[in-house]
Amino acid sequence: MVSFLNSLANCNNYQVDMNKNFVVYCFLGAGLLLFSQISTAQTPKFVNEFLNIGVGARSHGMGGAMVAHANDNTAAYWNTAGLSFNSAPFQVSAMHAEWFGGIVNYDYLAVGKSLDADQNAYGSISIIRLAVDQIPNTLRLYGPDGSIDYSRIENFSVGDYAGLISYARRLSNERFAIGGNVKIIHRSAGRFANAWGFGLDLGVTYRTDNWMFGLMARDVTTTYNSWTFSFTEEEKAVLQSTNNAVPESSTEIALPHFIAGLAYQTNLGEDFSLLIACDFHVTTDGKRNTLVNSNTLSMDPRIGFEAGFKDLVFLRGGVYNFQRALDDINSESEIWTVQPNFGIGLHLGNFRIDYALGNLGQVSQVEVSHLFSVSVDIHPRG
């Protein structure tokens, strides 16, 4: 998809030199969404990377260390088994974040409901959207007679969407729980390119009074995205005249991704609580720039904490994204970098609001990212 976006950008620059900065930032954001190249099934690296960002400001504040202890609607994403520990009969959750001055929008919405009287089974539906909107398309800027016609400029959106249908249940030993997602993926670039994909996630968790353990297996059967492209003959001619290839339909696959986590929670007197968590993300699509890697597997640790006061106010912090990078001072040497995140939360009865301050994986020059999420527990009358 990167090559396709570059083709559009090259054509736009070839035809008109207008509002260059805006176009550059638009395609920069679009590149973040779809930087996994559309290719054959033999190169399945960095597929559906938008699903690795994470949902919920609480999780971002803790650096994404969530697999062992998540117990609200966001557990459908982090570890589906944790949904069964949601104490709310019905819950609605939402999150919003923006990057690049509002060009890239990241949204999440979920509803969850207890499915039995004992609240041992829980189900939820989640929607995730990462998109760049209002991108100008100047492929048709020139009319058939060669004249410039600005009315022919159209706007389009580049977006990644995921829908999760989730179910979790505690076992006869209620310390154990299992869960799973049916995952539906849709990715699009206006009317030019569309893909549909389907996958399956499985999770398990075990919890004692203080210790919690979790394992989440994403794309356990591999997830296939099938891409189709649609261009008019006029648009194909423009692509070819600017030395850009016309993309062809193809398939990409996401290989299994495993996350193991553990967490410890304790009370510090009557008013204070402390939660410490650590996750280990293991990918199977080859060597990545992570703390531990090989030609087959790569592992990225995430460490976070949450300190609470009277179950009312929470302070959070976390680190992740350990990477080797070139030293700014000495470009011939490398240094280790790490991504720190911070967050706060407020719990007012059935209403929770969370905020996190971080960065989109250190993949941009944006200094910080602001994430907000809310959650509402609804209790039926009677």
Steps between C-alpha positions, in 0.01 A plus 500: 500500500794732554590475132142578405491810721833610361359465152211729581734749663731500198211557262366782713839672507539451126171666420472784747718675755232603747492492876809280509535480876143382539543224245830390654348470847195321365708235333730479801198414712370262237837329497470439874169328443607278216876465524472122471566434132240319299684199371470132447454255784875433496577836674257520793681767704334798672144410403208676675742697716221738602377219726824519699442855625267398782168625635416690818687793651561296815700246301703767322580664832641167620707446186268229371566255784142371523471133404493358853261743673265665243144451623279749314388532138858560388582144607343387172808650336769430763391158625147390424491266800513805728151603388356235733630701799304810398268580791274733300175342373521728196788726401568755226857614427650747252838653415621777270847619401642727232844536343662743257277791594182296470582345162515143637201394711498192720166392649368209701148410612383190687193367674507202734240302696492227758338190352392311811367572848829405669699732270735218407446553127541827316467614140595817318517668161787740425578728206844653431564766235827666396459739210621802307211698353468774239801399288495693167505285185636691201516208257218662301622858534560528125196480275491303173612809312802550728357795690520524878162459665509531879141381526626154405696472825333259740574408861531147629582321825753232582378287789558179691204342680470200729196343660536259792221266608615365836396240754660400832411260779639404837548128549384277786811616682410867483862607518532381139330664202515458124378719217520565129441755224365470152679782321378674185736745329430755228764729352439755230650789305199679360354313205849409377581211733306277737586195707306262720653267755388255766683359801470333838652592839506281812579593860539336841554644846557376855457722804567466872435763766814693407655338194362494147627316193382522141574376151352645182546337158410731212439383144534141617385364162682784318291788367464550126436838338386488138558825309323625189576820306276710279620772261335656199681481168574871533657449842705204377633717220606768748677243719685356204593841357665590832699174513280345769387140485130422511452283813358151456278297729694304759487330838690565822501292817555578867690225681422404862601745772522391864492713815576363846444715805516500877385755755507549875246709689503591868353750743730742682291575804131586478523775239776409258539220246780401265494296180819394321479323162734365235415367153715322243391545137632224275465527121565219253555695176877529517756735651371834630678785674416378851689426819522129419485374142600220266437413138171339602376657825516847655404601855407844631448542879257752646509606865244714679358599838182652639478667842150563634356714777168390652403337168437856383817645347769304317851589388659285229831456324660255263784432258513297180632508142863419583690563176847555360537837327781705352664738745414862414848608605701218348319361197740207479384355832169369628320555829204341671182707514184443699151649486366635833127563550305662782134517592237587756153368570189602688240252622167657602253225578385353170696751294871484420716736300863437412775705336840392366799694374730316263618464144383292208777244532778750429425473129448871447638838591191572708630564851196375692161344445193567712252217549165519678261220582178465698307207635148482644356211700124459466306312766141398423233618735333264734 
